Amino acid sequence: MDLKAEINAIKIIDHHAHIMDPFYWNDALGQAPPFPPEIHGLDLPKPHTSLGKTSKLIPMFRELYDFADSAVTDENKAQLQDAYNASKADEPALYHRVMDLAGIELIGELGLSRPILPPGLDPERFRLVAFTDGLIIPLDNTALMKPLMKSENFIKLAQIATENLKKDLDWHPTSFDDYLRFIAAVVERLKEQGVIALKSSCGYWRGLDFEVVGEDEAREIYDSKDNSPARYKRLQDYLQIKVMWECGRVGLPFQMHTGAGGQEGFMRGNNPTLLDKLVWHADTNRCTMVMLHGGFPYCHEAGFMVASFGQRPRPLYLDTSIMWMDHPTPGAQSLKNVLREWLEWGIAPQLVYGSDATSPFKLWISALTFREDLCAVLRDMVEESLLTEDQALTMAHQILRGNSERIYGLQEAVSQHVDNSSTPLIDCTPDSV
């Protein structure tokens, strides 16, 4: 078996991406995302960019923009930027083309402001994930917005997304019990609208340390409108479990941000081990939960959590997003080591491919680099007689698409729009694989 060719032929389901993310920021706040322009724009090599990443970017530029040079220089940078700006005139077409070239069949897109796709994206190749942080912060949130930029912006987005849901349902809760019914109605409506999962980004503004809180205490905090930090957090803890219970009831998976990219000021607030009480709670055990970003840099802890959850009625899942997209050196040995550890622990059936990509280039880089590392790690395990080639190929299929098909019920939605016999444009694995 040519393991390399077989893995390259698997069409990816990227379950977590931010395609045309500025659309949602403009829709909600009337502004571009408050991040450096390159996050959503042209990904140019920098002095510290690894040779591995540069070796992938140059062929991308050549394919997309007829870039003739072997390196990006001060002299040709403006020409490349002009070509990229021109391609953005039809940005959906640019994404569709990159998906084809990178061997990506389907994308799960996070709808930050409301559950709609940016205009022009092919609805047959995209599925929506709803941003639902606002459901757990029903009181005055002024204090939550200070003093951190990410906190302020994500709270604003969360509030607007929830207000849009209230308008959609024509429902303006008047009591604690009415608010709980509203949460149930929101989850049901999102399911009816075809959303494949809900997502929390609370790691950006409060951290993952959820506690078990009784209904009476939560009711008292809600009724008294007590938004003092300690008390308001207790209400959020209760409501998060309520949201996940409703997801389990209707069969919607739930995605939780973990690890890198979280709240400024402390990384430990995004350590996935803080989710223990949440994921073991009796009211969440029907909810399929996906921990995003592999818990990076807490990858060892996240992998162990997933490996030890065999007693749950539904397993806990772990995704790869952001790690292979924007690691300082994509394809670094450290990432291969993480992937090897996860596979040795036997959690391939619980690993889900995602990119977290915010630009066409990050979407492509992540897919190419992850395939490369997956090929290399599985090859080594085969050569060490830890796996047969058939087992290795099964694992690759599970991670790149099969687990997403199962989690999100996509079996009938995929394999209709892409030629599955083709391989990605840029050869993504070393010749020795």
Buried (B, 14 or more C-beta within 10 A) or exposed (E): EEBBEBBBBBBBBBBBBBBBBBBBBEBBBEEEBEBEEBBBBBBBBEEEBBEBBBEBBBBBBBBBBEBEEEEBEEEBEEBBEEBBEEBEEEBBBBBBBBBBBBBBBBBBBBBBBBBBBBEEBBEEBBBBBBBBBBBBBBBEBEEBBEEBEBBBBBBBBBBBBBBBBBEBEEBEBEEBEEBBEBBBBBBBBBBEEEBBBBBBBBBBBBBBBBEBBEEEBBBBBBEEEBBEEEBBBBBBBBBBBBBBBBBBBBEBBBBBBBBBBBBEEEBEBBBBBBBEBBBBBEBBBBBBBBBBBBBBBBBBBBBBBBBEBEEBEBBBBBBBBBBBBBBEBBBBEBBBBBBBBBBEBEBBBBBBBBBBBBBBBBBBBBBBBBBBBBBBBBBBBBEEEBBEBEBBBBBBBBBBBBBBBBBBBBEEBBBEBBEEEEBBBBBBBEEEB
